[in-house]
């Protein structure tokens, strides 16, 4: 395996795993998702979503949570398509 392939197949960090777990179960938390992000991760939602978008592009994330990662990719694609066509998704 080349160094580039090794880079793409890195193991998920504990934080990456926590983000995926949160995305799978965030609806169980009382209140808004953004409040839960601040409380659980101690970061602003904008930074969280940047991390999430990078995470779901990693093969290791798809291997760890295939259905969740594919759903999140579809949702992201729908939002991007909506923005490019001028509608809000």
C-alpha positions as CSV (number, residue, x, y, z in Angstrom):
1,X,0.0,0.0,0.0
2,X,1.4,3.4,-0.9
3,X,1.8,6.3,1.6
4,X,-1.2,8.1,-0.1
5,X,-3.4,5.0,0.3
6,X,-2.2,4.7,4.0
7,X,-3.3,8.3,4.5
8,X,-6.8,7.7,3.0
9,X,-7.3,4.6,5.2
10,X,-6.3,6.0,8.5
11,X,-8.2,4.8,11.5
12,X,-10.9,7.0,13.0
13,X,-9.9,9.0,16.0
14,X,-11.9,8.9,19.2
15,X,-13.4,12.3,18.3
16,X,-14.3,11.1,14.8
17,X,-16.1,8.1,16.4
18,X,-17.9,10.5,18.8
19,X,-19.1,12.7,16.0
20,X,-20.5,9.7,14.1
21,X,-22.2,8.4,17.2
22,X,-23.7,11.8,17.8
23,X,-25.0,12.1,14.3
24,X,-26.6,8.6,14.6
25,X,-28.3,9.6,17.9
26,X,-28.6,13.4,18.2
27,X,-32.4,13.4,18.0
28,X,-32.4,11.7,21.5
29,X,-31.0,14.9,23.1
30,X,-33.4,17.4,24.4
31,X,-33.3,20.8,22.7
32,X,-31.7,22.0,19.5
33,X,-28.9,20.1,17.9
34,X,-26.6,23.1,17.9
35,X,-26.9,23.4,21.7
36,X,-26.1,19.7,22.1
37,X,-23.0,20.2,19.9
38,X,-21.8,23.1,22.1
39,X,-22.4,21.1,25.3
40,X,-21.0,17.7,24.2
41,X,-18.1,18.8,22.0
42,X,-17.3,22.3,23.4
43,X,-17.1,23.8,19.9
44,X,-19.2,26.0,17.7
45,X,-21.6,24.3,15.4
46,X,-20.0,25.8,12.3
47,X,-16.7,24.1,13.2
48,X,-18.5,20.9,14.0
49,X,-20.1,20.8,10.6
50,X,-16.7,21.5,8.9
51,X,-15.3,18.5,10.8
52,X,-18.3,16.3,9.9
53,X,-18.1,17.1,6.2
54,X,-14.4,16.2,6.2
55,X,-15.1,13.1,8.2
56,X,-17.8,11.7,5.9
57,X,-15.5,11.8,2.9
58,X,-13.1,9.4,4.7
59,X,-13.2,5.7,3.7
60,X,-12.7,4.8,7.3
61,X,-15.9,6.6,8.3
62,X,-17.9,4.8,5.7
63,X,-16.4,1.5,6.8
64,X,-17.3,2.3,10.5
65,X,-20.8,3.5,9.9
66,X,-21.8,2.8,6.2
67,X,-25.5,3.6,6.3
68,X,-25.1,6.7,8.4
69,X,-22.2,8.1,6.2
70,X,-24.1,7.4,3.0
71,X,-27.2,9.2,4.4
72,X,-25.1,12.2,5.5
73,X,-23.5,12.4,2.0
74,X,-26.9,12.3,0.4
75,X,-28.2,15.0,2.6
76,X,-25.1,17.1,1.9
77,X,-25.6,16.6,-1.8
78,X,-29.3,17.6,-1.6
79,X,-28.3,20.8,0.3
80,X,-25.6,21.6,-2.3
81,X,-28.0,21.0,-5.2
82,X,-30.6,23.2,-3.5
83,X,-28.1,26.0,-3.0
84,X,-26.9,25.9,-6.6
85,X,-30.4,26.0,-8.0
86,X,-31.4,28.9,-5.7
87,X,-33.8,27.0,-3.4
88,X,-33.2,26.3,0.3
89,X,-33.2,22.6,1.3
